[in-house]
Amino acid sequence: MRFAVDAHAIGRHLTGNEVYVRNLLNGFAAVDRGIECIAYISAPEARSWVPERFLARYVSPNPFLRLGFDLARKLRLDRPALLHVQYTAPLGCRVPVIASVHDVSFLDHPEFFTAARVAQLRYTVARTVQRAVRVLTGSEFSRSSILRAYKLAPERVIVIPNAADAAFRPVARERAAAEVERRFRIPTPFILSVGDLQKRKNQIGLIRAFEQLVREYPLRHSLVLAGKDTWFAPEVRQAARRSGISSRIHFTGFVSDDDLLYLYNACDAFVFPSFYEGFGIPVLEAMACGKAVCASNASAVAEVADGAAILFDPHSVSEIALSIRDILLDSELRARMERLGLQRASHFHWHATARKTLDVYQQVAALQPVSAPEVKTASVLIR
């Protein structure tokens, strides 16, 4: 079977969407040597992230050109059995569509987005899920939200959990701390949080909780916020400046997986205070590195953590502060949460995600088979 994946997110710092499609493609290559995959990429450097035996086609990074013209033209030439997209399918798409919708935060909490972004997502995602043969999502929370929002038949929406990349693993703390010092000039000890600087990630609440913690307890820790800037970033940075402890708050900007590996392993605790998540991959990444996790009890995060994290109400600054305090000051609790986190992370594998996704592909292809021309070579072709 030949299938196509819209992989334009790879190499473009699109965080969760990029992590998802990158790991999915590598999982496909690992679990099934007989499949034929076409990855539509928009950044030349993305080729290095696509398995060598998969074809790669270049499509425009401009979303209007990609979705309005370029992808549809490539699909007519390549004739795959189906196309897998995230959130938005191209116009004029003549093949069956499978859509990954990780969450519907733009419907449940439009205040987390600009008005233009909400309007765009309301239209394009609704159009995509209504025509998609199957909709994939990472958690039961998101499945329920999608079914409620779009009134789809329940069998059309399938939960396939995500995972942490296998690269995230325990590394000697001394080595990790030395790498963080060298790369970022950030000394230990520190608390870490990972996520784009945006409203729904609740970095402002975390900053306020950290300020409360520092003023009430004799801690030497810094707070490290790893994630790229968004339109909301000035608000987060202003909150740090106004805290009175801005010298102990560090912003790294966007970081690579290699950098993240050392940040996770060098921290004393990982905190994930998000108001809304469809899954929450950073929680599993931190757990896979053997770190104790404090996380929001909202949306899908509790489902992913499943008892292996200290949970708090993300709207309560005091609860966030107390959760971090308990992890930092109670060494037995911290050791227990580190152990539970490692166990929990081990239950999720990208290979399993890829296999379940391929099963859906097979089901969809059987429903609406599309003949494809013979592929004479598995060499890379980028247009």
Stockholm file with secondary structure:
# STOCKHOLM 1.0

chainA/1-383         MRFAVDAHAIGRHLTGNEVYVRNLLNGFAAVDRGIECIAYISAPEARSWVPERFLARYVSPNPFLRLGFDLARKLRLDRPALLHVQYTAPLGCRVPVIASVHDVSFLDHPEFFTAARVAQLRYTVARTVQRAVRVLTGSEFSRSSILRAYKLAPERVIVIPNAADAAFRPVARERAAAEVERRFRIPTPFILSVGDLQKRKNQIGLIRAFEQLVREYPLRHSLVLAGKDTWFAPEVRQAARRSGISSRIHFTGFVSDDDLLYLYNACDAFVFPSFYEGFGIPVLEAMACGKAVCASNASAVAEVADGAAILFDPHSVSEIALSIRDILLDSELRARMERLGLQRASHFHWHATARKTLDVYQQVAALQPVSAPEVKTASVLIR
#=GR chainA/1-383 SS CEEEEECTTTTTTCHHHHHHHHHHHHHHHHHCTTCEEEEEESSGGGGGGSCTTSEEEECCSSHHHIIIIIHHHHHHHHCCSCEEEESCCCTTCCSCEEEECCCCHHHHCGGGSCHHHHHHHHHHHHHHHHHCSEEEESCHHHHHHHHHHHCCCGGGEEECCCCCCTTCCCCCHHHHHHHHHHHHCCCSSEEEEESCBCGGGTHHHHHHHHHHHHHHSCCCCEEEEESCBCTTHHHHHHHHHHTSCGGGEEEEESCCHHHHHHHHHHCSEEEECCSCCSSCHHHHHHHHTTCCEEEECSTTHHHHHTTSSEEECTTCHHHHHHHHHHHHHCHHHHHHHHHHHHHHHTTCCHHHHHHHHHHHHHHHHHHSCCCCCCCCCCCCCCC
#=GC SS_cons         CEEEEECTTTTTTCHHHHHHHHHHHHHHHHHCTTCEEEEEESSGGGGGGSCTTSEEEECCSSHHHIIIIIHHHHHHHHCCSCEEEESCCCTTCCSCEEEECCCCHHHHCGGGSCHHHHHHHHHHHHHHHHHCSEEEESCHHHHHHHHHHHCCCGGGEEECCCCCCTTCCCCCHHHHHHHHHHHHCCCSSEEEEESCBCGGGTHHHHHHHHHHHHHHSCCCCEEEEESCBCTTHHHHHHHHHHTSCGGGEEEEESCCHHHHHHHHHHCSEEEECCSCCSSCHHHHHHHHTTCCEEEECSTTHHHHHTTSSEEECTTCHHHHHHHHHHHHHCHHHHHHHHHHHHHHHTTCCHHHHHHHHHHHHHHHHHHSCCCCCCCCCCCCCCC
//
